[in-house]
Amino acid sequence: MNIEILAVAMMTGLATSLIGVFLVLRKMSMMTDAISHTILLGIVVSFMLVGSLTSPLLLIGATLMGVLTAYGVEVLHKSQRLKEDAAIGVVFTFLFSLAVLIITLRFRNVHLDIDMVLLGKIEFTIFERFRILGFDLGPRALIIMGFTWLLSLSFVTLFFKELKITSFDPALASVLGIAPVFFHYLLMTLVSLTAVAAFNAVGAILVIALMIGPPVTALLITKTLTQTLIVTQLIALLNTVTGYFLGTFLDLTISGSMATVTLFTFLIIMIIAPKKGLLGQAWRRHRQRNMLAIATLIRHIANHEHTPEAAEELDLEQTASHLQWRRSVYRKYLEKAMNQNYIAIKSQRLVLTDLGRRYIEQLDHDASLSEGRENR
């Protein structure tokens, strides 16, 4: 176990997932995929100009390329000739392919390896140290990702209201005097900077996984934006720590293990989340079917109990055929309705209890309110 590698992974997860929340809310998740790949072109072009992989100009060039990607997507989308997802596909594939072509033609002997670009090698981050005046302050990636996380945290804290409004209702933001376009490009700049900072450590694939995975997972179990931001950070820590130990124990690629754990965390929450999970939704649909069937049975009794056909329609043995239910289904819902004290049996005839009558009155009242709202 190497504490420094784990620290780099945790800080990368915190920095990428925090800003990723707003991408998910704005339905721009695939923008992360585009930016995390097209920044390669910025790195390549900057390297062509300065001839050094350690120059800070590579960071600046890559960040500008990320902003250019967002701008290109916006221009194509606003032309109304392409939808946003198609615009992302066009810009992403063009810029990334151009970067790969340049690497292939111009830098065959330079260690710009495509596998490293996609998968990263977080294990090697401990060899690139950050030193000031001879003092070793730790891995360069840890310092950079820590600074990026603090920058993102400060940005979210200072502009929380503006980010919230522009993410959920850009039209309202314009009315209130908040410039949605300004905050869009400010956010894209920070996304690009975060993607570039994480790119060297974990590669493009894990940047996408960490930036999108924790937010979409958190949204399944949270109600407010503040809750989403906090839970997203906790899930990011869980994924990176679990992925690190899994990769170390099984002798696997740590970045790949973290991405896999991110997926499994999402799938588990998607299944067990109380309200938005698959099990919760299945349980609510089951309850709704039961309530509808019981309401149908009660309504049938209310409609016929004071009619000449009551003796036949409400006969304990014949009601199932009148409702066109199988007898097993009829017995099931009759038992449920009786257990809830909505229905009683008198002289082999179904009758409503006082609670059943109040239930019908409430249904009629709710139906009247709903019809009134529709008419308005």
C-alpha positions as a Markdown table, in Angstrom:
| # | Residue | x | y | z |
|---|---|---|---|---|
| 1 | Met | 0.0 | 0.0 | 0.0 |
| 2 | Asn | 1.3 | 3.4 | -1.0 |
| 3 | Ile | -0.3 | 6.3 | 0.8 |
| 4 | Glu | 0.8 | 8.9 | -1.8 |
| 5 | Ile | -0.9 | 7.0 | -4.7 |
| 6 | Leu | -4.0 | 6.6 | -2.6 |
| 7 | Ala | -4.0 | 10.4 | -1.8 |
| 8 | Val | -3.6 | 11.3 | -5.5 |
| 9 | Ala | -6.5 | 9.0 | -6.3 |
| 10 | Met | -8.7 | 10.5 | -3.6 |
| 11 | Met | -7.9 | 14.1 | -4.5 |
| 12 | Thr | -8.6 | 13.4 | -8.1 |
| 13 | Gly | -11.9 | 11.9 | -7.3 |
| 14 | Leu | -12.9 | 14.9 | -5.1 |
| 15 | Ala | -11.8 | 17.5 | -7.7 |
| 16 | Thr | -13.4 | 15.9 | -10.7 |
| 17 | Ser | -16.7 | 14.8 | -9.1 |
| 18 | Leu | -17.4 | 18.2 | -7.5 |
| 19 | Ile | -17.5 | 20.1 | -10.8 |
| 20 | Gly | -19.1 | 17.1 | -12.5 |
| 21 | Val | -22.3 | 17.6 | -10.5 |
| 22 | Phe | -23.2 | 20.7 | -12.6 |
| 23 | Leu | -22.4 | 19.0 | -15.9 |
| 24 | Val | -24.9 | 16.2 | -15.0 |
| 25 | Leu | -27.5 | 18.8 | -13.9 |
| 26 | Arg | -27.1 | 20.6 | -17.2 |
| 27 | Lys | -27.4 | 17.3 | -19.1 |
| 28 | Met | -23.9 | 17.8 | -20.5 |
| 29 | Ser | -22.3 | 14.6 | -19.2 |
| 30 | Met | -20.9 | 13.7 | -22.6 |
| 31 | Met | -19.1 | 17.1 | -22.7 |
| 32 | Thr | -16.7 | 15.5 | -20.2 |
| 33 | Asp | -15.9 | 12.7 | -22.6 |
| 34 | Ala | -15.3 | 15.3 | -25.4 |
| 35 | Ile | -13.1 | 17.6 | -23.3 |
| 36 | Ser | -11.1 | 14.8 | -21.7 |
| 37 | His | -10.1 | 13.6 | -25.2 |
| 38 | Thr | -9.7 | 16.9 | -27.1 |
| 39 | Ile | -7.3 | 18.4 | -24.5 |
| 40 | Leu | -4.8 | 15.9 | -26.0 |
| 41 | Leu | -4.7 | 18.2 | -29.0 |
| 42 | Gly | -3.9 | 21.2 | -26.8 |
| 43 | Ile | -1.1 | 19.2 | -25.2 |
| 44 | Val | 0.3 | 18.2 | -28.6 |
| 45 | Val | 0.1 | 21.7 | -30.1 |
| 46 | Ser | 1.7 | 23.2 | -27.0 |
| 47 | Phe | 4.4 | 20.6 | -27.0 |
| 48 | Met | 5.1 | 21.4 | -30.7 |
| 49 | Leu | 5.6 | 25.1 | -29.7 |
| 50 | Val | 7.7 | 24.7 | -26.5 |
| 51 | Gly | 9.3 | 21.3 | -27.0 |
| 52 | Ser | 9.0 | 20.3 | -23.3 |
| 53 | Leu | 6.5 | 18.1 | -21.5 |
| 54 | Thr | 7.1 | 19.9 | -18.2 |
| 55 | Ser | 6.2 | 23.4 | -19.4 |
| 56 | Pro | 3.2 | 25.1 | -17.8 |
| 57 | Leu | 2.2 | 26.1 | -21.3 |
| 58 | Leu | 0.9 | 22.6 | -21.9 |
| 59 | Leu | -1.6 | 23.1 | -19.1 |
| 60 | Ile | -2.7 | 26.4 | -20.6 |
| 61 | Gly | -2.9 | 25.0 | -24.1 |
| 62 | Ala | -4.9 | 22.0 | -23.0 |
| 63 | Thr | -7.3 | 24.1 | -21.0 |
| 64 | Leu | -7.9 | 26.5 | -23.9 |
| 65 | Met | -8.5 | 23.5 | -26.1 |
| 66 | Gly | -11.2 | 22.3 | -23.7 |
| 67 | Val | -12.9 | 25.7 | -23.8 |
| 68 | Leu | -12.6 | 25.7 | -27.6 |
| 69 | Thr | -14.4 | 22.3 | -27.6 |
| 70 | Ala | -17.2 | 23.7 | -25.6 |
| 71 | Tyr | -17.4 | 26.8 | -27.8 |
| 72 | Gly | -17.4 | 24.6 | -31.0 |
| 73 | Val | -20.2 | 22.5 | -29.6 |
| 74 | Glu | -22.2 | 25.6 | -28.6 |
| 75 | Val | -21.8 | 27.1 | -32.1 |
| 76 | Leu | -22.9 | 23.9 | -33.9 |
| 77 | His | -25.9 | 23.4 | -31.5 |
| 78 | Lys | -27.1 | 27.0 | -31.9 |
| 79 | Ser | -26.9 | 26.8 | -35.6 |
| 80 | Gln | -30.0 | 24.5 | -35.2 |
| 81 | Arg | -28.6 | 22.1 | -37.7 |
| 82 | Leu | -27.3 | 19.7 | -35.1 |
| 83 | Lys | -28.6 | 18.5 | -31.8 |
| 84 | Glu | -26.2 | 18.9 | -28.8 |
| 85 | Asp | -25.2 | 15.2 | -28.7 |
| 86 | Ala | -24.4 | 15.2 | -32.4 |
| 87 | Ala | -22.4 | 18.5 | -32.1 |
| 88 | Ile | -20.4 | 16.9 | -29.3 |
| 89 | Gly | -19.7 | 13.9 | -31.5 |
| 90 | Val | -18.5 | 16.0 | -34.4 |
| 91 | Val | -16.2 | 18.2 | -32.4 |
| 92 | Phe | -14.9 | 15.5 | -30.2 |
| 93 | Thr | -14.0 | 13.0 | -33.0 |
| 94 | Phe | -12.4 | 15.7 | -35.2 |
| 95 | Leu | -10.2 | 17.2 | -32.6 |
| 96 | Phe | -9.1 | 13.9 | -31.0 |
| 97 | Ser | -8.4 | 12.3 | -34.3 |
| 98 | Leu | -6.3 | 15.3 | -35.3 |
| 99 | Ala | -4.3 | 14.9 | -32.1 |
| 100 | Val | -3.7 | 11.2 | -32.8 |
| 101 | Leu | -2.6 | 12.0 | -36.4 |
| 102 | Ile | -0.1 | 14.6 | -35.2 |
| 103 | Ile | 1.3 | 12.2 | -32.6 |
| 104 | Thr | 1.6 | 9.5 | -35.2 |
| 105 | Leu | 3.3 | 11.7 | -37.8 |
| 106 | Arg | 5.4 | 14.0 | -35.8 |
| 107 | Phe | 6.2 | 12.3 | -32.5 |
| 108 | Arg | 6.8 | 8.6 | -33.1 |
| 109 | Asn | 9.8 | 8.6 | -30.8 |
| 110 | Val | 8.3 | 10.8 | -28.0 |
| 111 | His | 6.6 | 9.1 | -25.1 |
| 112 | Leu | 3.1 | 10.3 | -25.9 |
| 113 | Asp | 1.6 | 6.9 | -25.6 |
| 114 | Ile | -2.1 | 6.4 | -26.6 |
| 115 | Asp | -2.6 | 3.7 | -23.9 |
| 116 | Met | -1.3 | 6.2 | -21.3 |
| 117 | Val | -3.6 | 8.9 | -22.7 |
| 118 | Leu | -6.7 | 6.7 | -22.3 |
| 119 | Leu | -5.9 | 4.7 | -19.2 |
| 120 | Gly | -3.3 | 6.8 | -17.4 |
| 121 | Lys | -0.8 | 5.3 | -14.9 |
| 122 | Ile | -1.5 | 6.6 | -11.5 |
| 123 | Glu | 1.2 | 4.4 | -10.0 |
| 124 | Phe | 3.9 | 6.5 | -11.6 |
| 125 | Thr | 2.7 | 9.8 | -10.2 |
| 126 | Ile | 4.8 | 9.3 | -7.1 |
| 127 | Phe | 8.0 | 9.7 | -9.2 |
| 128 | Glu | 7.2 | 13.2 | -10.3 |
| 129 | Arg | 7.8 | 15.3 | -7.2 |
| 130 | Phe | 7.0 | 18.9 | -6.3 |
| 131 | Arg | 10.0 | 20.6 | -4.9 |
| 132 | Ile | 10.5 | 24.1 | -3.6 |
| 133 | Leu | 13.9 | 25.3 | -2.4 |
| 134 | Gly | 15.0 | 21.7 | -2.1 |
| 135 | Phe | 12.1 | 20.6 | 0.0 |
| 136 | Asp | 10.0 | 17.7 | -1.3 |
| 137 | Leu | 6.3 | 18.6 | -0.9 |
| 138 | Gly | 5.0 | 15.3 | -2.3 |
| 139 | Pro | 3.8 | 14.1 | -5.7 |
| 140 | Arg | 3.3 | 16.9 | -8.3 |
| 141 | Ala | -0.1 | 15.3 | -9.2 |
| 142 | Leu | -1.3 | 15.5 | -5.6 |
| 143 | Ile | -0.4 | 19.2 | -5.3 |
| 144 | Ile | -2.0 | 20.0 | -8.6 |
| 145 | Met | -5.2 | 18.1 | -7.9 |
| 146 | Gly | -5.4 | 19.6 | -4.4 |
| 147 | Phe | -5.2 | 23.1 | -5.8 |
| 148 | Thr | -7.8 | 22.2 | -8.5 |
| 149 | Trp | -10.2 | 20.9 | -5.8 |
| 150 | Leu | -9.8 | 24.0 | -3.7 |
| 151 | Leu | -10.3 | 26.2 | -6.8 |
| 152 | Ser | -13.5 | 24.2 | -7.7 |
| 153 | Leu | -14.7 | 24.3 | -4.1 |
| 154 | Ser | -14.2 | 28.1 | -4.0 |
| 155 | Phe | -16.0 | 28.5 | -7.3 |
| 156 | Val | -19.0 | 26.5 | -6.2 |
| 157 | Thr | -19.1 | 28.3 | -2.8 |
| 158 | Leu | -18.9 | 31.8 | -4.2 |
| 159 | Phe | -21.3 | 31.3 | -7.1 |
| 160 | Phe | -23.6 | 28.6 | -5.6 |
| 161 | Lys | -26.8 | 30.6 | -6.3 |
| 162 | Glu | -25.8 | 31.5 | -9.8 |
| 163 | Leu | -24.8 | 28.0 | -10.7 |
| 164 | Lys | -28.0 | 26.6 | -9.2 |
| 165 | Ile | -30.2 | 29.0 | -11.1 |
| 166 | Thr | -28.4 | 28.7 | -14.4 |
| 167 | Ser | -28.3 | 24.9 | -14.2 |
| 168 | Phe | -32.0 | 24.5 | -13.5 |
| 169 | Asp | -33.6 | 27.5 | -15.2 |
| 170 | Pro | -31.4 | 29.5 | -17.6 |
| 171 | Ala | -34.4 | 31.6 | -18.6 |
| 172 | Leu | -35.1 | 32.7 | -15.1 |
| 173 | Ala | -31.4 | 33.5 | -14.7 |
| 174 | Ser | -31.6 | 35.9 | -17.6 |
| 175 | Val | -34.6 | 37.6 | -16.1 |
| 176 | Leu | -32.8 | 38.0 | -12.8 |
| 177 | Gly | -29.8 | 39.6 | -14.5 |
| 178 | Ile | -27.5 | 36.5 | -14.2 |
| 179 | Ala | -25.7 | 35.8 | -17.4 |
| 180 | Pro | -26.1 | 32.1 | -18.2 |
| 181 | Val | -23.6 | 32.2 | -21.1 |
| 182 | Phe | -20.9 | 33.8 | -18.9 |
| 183 | Phe | -21.3 | 31.1 | -16.2 |
| 184 | His | -21.5 | 28.4 | -18.9 |
| 185 | Tyr | -18.1 | 29.2 | -20.3 |
| 186 | Leu | -16.7 | 29.8 | -16.8 |
| 187 | Leu | -17.9 | 26.4 | -15.8 |
| 188 | Met | -16.4 | 24.9 | -19.1 |
| 189 | Thr | -13.1 | 26.5 | -18.3 |
| 190 | Leu | -13.0 | 25.0 | -14.9 |
| 191 | Val | -14.1 | 21.6 | -16.3 |
| 192 | Ser | -11.3 | 21.8 | -18.8 |
| 193 | Leu | -8.7 | 22.8 | -16.2 |
| 194 | Thr | -9.9 | 19.9 | -13.9 |
| 195 | Ala | -9.8 | 17.4 | -16.8 |
| 196 | Val | -6.3 | 18.6 | -17.8 |
| 197 | Ala | -5.1 | 18.3 | -14.2 |
| 198 | Ala | -6.4 | 14.8 | -13.8 |
| 199 | Phe | -5.5 | 13.7 | -17.3 |
| 200 | Asn | -1.8 | 13.2 | -16.6 |
| 201 | Ala | -2.5 | 11.1 | -13.5 |
| 202 | Val | -5.5 | 8.9 | -14.4 |
| 203 | Gly | -6.0 | 9.2 | -18.2 |
| 204 | Ala | -9.1 | 10.1 | -20.1 |
| 205 | Ile | -11.3 | 7.1 | -19.2 |
| 206 | Leu | -11.1 | 7.6 | -15.4 |
| 207 | Val | -11.6 | 11.4 | -15.8 |
| 208 | Ile | -14.9 | 10.6 | -17.3 |
| 209 | Ala | -15.8 | 7.9 | -14.7 |
| 210 | Leu | -14.9 | 10.1 | -11.7 |
| 211 | Met | -16.5 | 13.3 | -13.1 |
| 212 | Ile | -19.8 | 11.7 | -14.0 |
| 213 | Gly | -20.1 | 8.5 | -11.9 |
| 214 | Pro | -20.4 | 9.9 | -8.4 |
| 215 | Pro | -22.8 | 12.8 | -9.3 |
| 216 | Val | -25.3 | 10.5 | -11.2 |
| 217 | Thr | -25.1 | 8.0 | -8.2 |
| 218 | Ala | -25.7 | 10.8 | -5.7 |
| 219 | Leu | -28.7 | 12.1 | -7.6 |
| 220 | Leu | -30.5 | 8.8 | -7.0 |
| 221 | Ile | -30.5 | 9.3 | -3.2 |
| 222 | Thr | -30.5 | 13.0 | -2.7 |
| 223 | Lys | -33.2 | 15.8 | -2.8 |
| 224 | Thr | -31.3 | 19.1 | -2.7 |
| 225 | Leu | -28.3 | 20.4 | -4.5 |
| 226 | Thr | -26.3 | 20.8 | -1.3 |
| 227 | Gln | -27.0 | 17.2 | -0.4 |
| 228 | Thr | -26.0 | 16.1 | -3.9 |
| 229 | Leu | -22.6 | 17.9 | -3.6 |
| 230 | Ile | -21.8 | 16.4 | -0.2 |
| 231 | Val | -22.9 | 12.9 | -1.1 |
| 232 | Thr | -21.0 | 13.1 | -4.4 |
| 233 | Gln | -17.8 | 13.8 | -2.6 |
| 234 | Leu | -18.4 | 10.9 | -0.2 |
| 235 | Ile | -19.1 | 8.5 | -3.1 |
| 236 | Ala | -16.0 | 9.7 | -5.0 |
| 237 | Leu | -13.9 | 8.9 | -1.9 |
| 238 | Leu | -15.5 | 5.5 | -1.5 |
| 239 | Asn | -15.0 | 4.6 | -5.2 |
| 240 | Thr | -11.3 | 5.7 | -5.3 |
| 241 | Val | -10.4 | 4.1 | -2.0 |
| 242 | Thr | -12.2 | 0.8 | -2.8 |
| 243 | Gly | -10.8 | 0.8 | -6.4 |
| 244 | Tyr | -7.3 | 1.4 | -5.1 |
| 245 | Phe | -7.4 | -1.6 | -2.6 |
| 246 | Leu | -9.1 | -3.8 | -5.2 |
| 247 | Gly | -6.5 | -3.0 | -7.8 |
| 248 | Thr | -3.6 | -3.5 | -5.4 |
| 249 | Phe | -5.0 | -6.8 | -3.9 |
| 250 | Leu | -5.8 | -8.3 | -7.3 |
| 251 | Asp | -2.7 | -6.8 | -9.1 |
| 252 | Leu | -4.8 | -4.9 | -11.6 |
| 253 | Thr | -4.6 | -1.5 | -13.1 |
| 254 | Ile | -5.6 | 0.9 | -10.4 |
| 255 | Ser | -7.4 | 3.3 | -12.8 |
| 256 | Gly | -9.3 | 0.5 | -14.3 |
| 257 | Ser | -10.3 | -0.8 | -10.9 |
| 258 | Met | -11.6 | 2.6 | -9.8 |
| 259 | Ala | -13.6 | 3.0 | -13.0 |
| 260 | Thr | -15.1 | -0.5 | -12.4 |
| 261 | Val | -16.0 | 0.2 | -8.8 |
| 262 | Thr | -17.6 | 3.5 | -9.9 |
| 263 | Leu | -19.8 | 1.5 | -12.2 |
| 264 | Phe | -20.7 | -1.1 | -9.6 |
| 265 | Thr | -21.5 | 1.6 | -7.0 |
| 266 | Phe | -23.9 | 3.2 | -9.4 |
| 267 | Leu | -25.6 | -0.1 | -10.3 |
| 268 | Ile | -26.0 | -1.0 | -6.6 |
| 269 | Ile | -27.5 | 2.4 | -5.7 |
| 270 | Met | -29.7 | 2.3 | -8.9 |
| 271 | Ile | -31.2 | -1.0 | -7.6 |
| 272 | Ile | -31.6 | -0.3 | -3.9 |
| 273 | Ala | -32.3 | 3.5 | -3.8 |
| 274 | Pro | -35.5 | 4.0 | -1.8 |
| 275 | Lys | -37.4 | 6.3 | -4.2 |
| 276 | Lys | -35.5 | 6.2 | -7.5 |
| 277 | Gly | -34.1 | 2.7 | -7.4 |
| 278 | Leu | -35.4 | -0.2 | -9.4 |
| 279 | Leu | -36.6 | -2.1 | -6.3 |
| 280 | Gly | -38.3 | 1.0 | -4.9 |
| 281 | Gln | -40.1 | 1.7 | -8.2 |
| 282 | Ala | -41.1 | -2.0 | -8.5 |
| 283 | Trp | -42.6 | -1.9 | -4.9 |
| 284 | Arg | -44.5 | 1.4 | -5.7 |
| 285 | Arg | -45.9 | -0.1 | -8.9 |
| 286 | His | -47.0 | -3.2 | -6.9 |
| 287 | Arg | -48.7 | -1.0 | -4.3 |
| 288 | Gln | -50.4 | 1.1 | -7.0 |
| 289 | Arg | -51.8 | -2.1 | -8.6 |
| 290 | Asn | -53.1 | -3.3 | -5.3 |
| 291 | Met | -54.7 | 0.1 | -4.5 |
| 292 | Leu | -56.3 | 0.3 | -8.0 |
| 293 | Ala | -57.7 | -3.2 | -7.7 |
| 294 | Ile | -59.1 | -2.5 | -4.2 |
| 295 | Ala | -60.5 | 0.8 | -5.4 |
| 296 | Thr | -62.2 | -1.0 | -8.3 |
| 297 | Leu | -63.8 | -3.5 | -6.0 |
| 298 | Ile | -65.0 | -0.9 | -3.6 |
| 299 | Arg | -66.4 | 1.2 | -6.5 |
| 300 | His | -68.2 | -1.8 | -7.9 |
| 301 | Ile | -69.9 | -2.4 | -4.5 |
| 302 | Ala | -70.8 | 1.4 | -4.1 |
| 303 | Asn | -72.3 | 1.5 | -7.6 |
| 304 | His | -74.5 | -1.5 | -7.1 |
| 305 | Glu | -75.4 | -1.8 | -3.4 |
| 306 | His | -78.7 | 0.1 | -3.7 |
| 307 | Thr | -79.8 | -1.1 | -7.1 |
| 308 | Pro | -82.1 | -4.0 | -8.1 |
| 309 | Glu | -79.2 | -5.9 | -9.3 |
| 310 | Ala | -77.4 | -5.8 | -6.0 |
| 311 | Ala | -78.3 | -9.4 | -5.0 |
| 312 | Glu | -76.5 | -10.7 | -8.2 |
| 313 | Glu | -73.8 | -8.1 | -8.6 |
| 314 | Leu | -72.6 | -8.3 | -5.0 |
| 315 | Asp | -73.0 | -12.0 | -4.4 |
| 316 | Leu | -69.8 | -13.3 | -2.8 |
| 317 | Glu | -69.4 | -16.0 | -5.4 |
| 318 | Gln | -70.5 | -14.1 | -8.5 |
| 319 | Thr | -68.7 | -10.8 | -8.1 |
| 320 | Ala | -65.5 | -12.1 | -9.6 |
| 321 | Ser | -67.3 | -12.9 | -12.9 |
| 322 | His | -68.9 | -9.5 | -13.0 |
| 323 | Leu | -65.5 | -7.8 | -12.6 |
| 324 | Gln | -64.0 | -10.2 | -15.1 |
| 325 | Trp | -61.3 | -11.2 | -12.6 |
| 326 | Arg | -59.9 | -14.6 | -12.1 |
| 327 | Arg | -61.1 | -16.1 | -8.9 |
| 328 | Ser | -57.6 | -16.3 | -7.4 |
| 329 | Val | -57.2 | -12.5 | -8.1 |
| 330 | Tyr | -60.6 | -11.8 | -6.7 |
| 331 | Arg | -59.9 | -13.7 | -3.5 |
| 332 | Lys | -56.6 | -11.9 | -3.1 |
| 333 | Tyr | -57.9 | -8.4 | -3.3 |
| 334 | Leu | -61.1 | -9.2 | -1.4 |
| 335 | Glu | -59.0 | -10.4 | 1.5 |
| 336 | Lys | -56.8 | -7.3 | 1.3 |
| 337 | Ala | -59.9 | -5.0 | 1.3 |
| 338 | Met | -61.4 | -6.9 | 4.2 |
| 339 | Asn | -58.1 | -6.7 | 6.2 |
| 340 | Gln | -58.2 | -3.0 | 5.7 |
| 341 | Asn | -61.8 | -2.9 | 6.9 |
| 342 | Tyr | -63.2 | -1.4 | 3.7 |
| 343 | Ile | -65.5 | -4.4 | 3.0 |
| 344 | Ala | -67.6 | -6.8 | 5.0 |
| 345 | Ile | -69.8 | -9.8 | 4.2 |
| 346 | Lys | -73.4 | -10.0 | 5.2 |
| 347 | Ser | -75.6 | -12.9 | 4.1 |
| 348 | Gln | -73.1 | -13.9 | 1.4 |
| 349 | Arg | -73.3 | -10.3 | 0.0 |
| 350 | Leu | -70.5 | -7.8 | -0.2 |
| 351 | Val | -71.2 | -4.5 | 1.7 |
| 352 | Leu | -69.1 | -1.4 | 2.4 |
| 353 | Thr | -68.1 | -0.5 | 5.9 |
| 354 | Asp | -68.1 | 3.1 | 7.2 |
| 355 | Leu | -64.4 | 3.3 | 6.4 |
| 356 | Gly | -65.1 | 2.0 | 2.9 |
| 357 | Arg | -67.7 | 4.7 | 2.3 |
| 358 | Arg | -65.3 | 7.4 | 3.5 |
| 359 | Tyr | -62.7 | 6.0 | 1.1 |
| 360 | Ile | -65.1 | 6.3 | -1.8 |
| 361 | Glu | -66.0 | 9.9 | -0.8 |
| 362 | Gln | -62.3 | 10.8 | -0.7 |
| 363 | Leu | -61.8 | 9.3 | -4.1 |
| 364 | Asp | -64.7 | 11.3 | -5.5 |
| 365 | His | -63.4 | 14.5 | -3.8 |
| 366 | Asp | -59.9 | 14.0 | -5.3 |
| 367 | Ala | -61.4 | 13.4 | -8.7 |
| 368 | Ser | -63.4 | 16.6 | -8.5 |
| 369 | Leu | -60.4 | 18.6 | -7.6 |
| 370 | Ser | -58.4 | 17.1 | -10.4 |
| 371 | Glu | -61.1 | 17.8 | -12.9 |
| 372 | Gly | -61.4 | 21.4 | -11.7 |
| 373 | Arg | -57.7 | 22.0 | -12.1 |
| 374 | Glu | -57.9 | 20.6 | -15.7 |
| 375 | Asn | -60.8 | 22.9 | -16.6 |
| 376 | Arg | -58.9 | 25.9 | -15.3 |
